[in-house]
Amino acid sequence: MLVFATFPSTHAALRAEQELTRELPVELIPVPRQIRSDCGFGLLAGPLDPPGAGRAVVILKGHGATGLWRVLELDSPTSRHKEKRYEPIP
């Protein structure tokens, strides 16, 4: 499972990436088109097992994440690539 987090600013996203690299597998990536954010970058955490995903949500919220999404990778009917769909995490 993958979890995507947005932050209020680029500085906050960079700081969270730096602080979280020891706790979670994270990658700083541009915010996908399907998600609106004031900041152009977010963190992609994962892959995580289901119990690890719950822990990741708590950790990301604790580091200032303003939005969290579960990333679903689905087979594309038109190509060999996976399509990504984002579901909000309350």
Secondary structure, DSSP 8 states (H G I E B T S, - for coil): -EEEEE-SSHHHHHHHHHHHTTTS-EEEEE--TTS--SSSEEEEE----HHHHHHHHHHHHHTT-SEEEEEEEEE-SSSSSEEEEEEE--
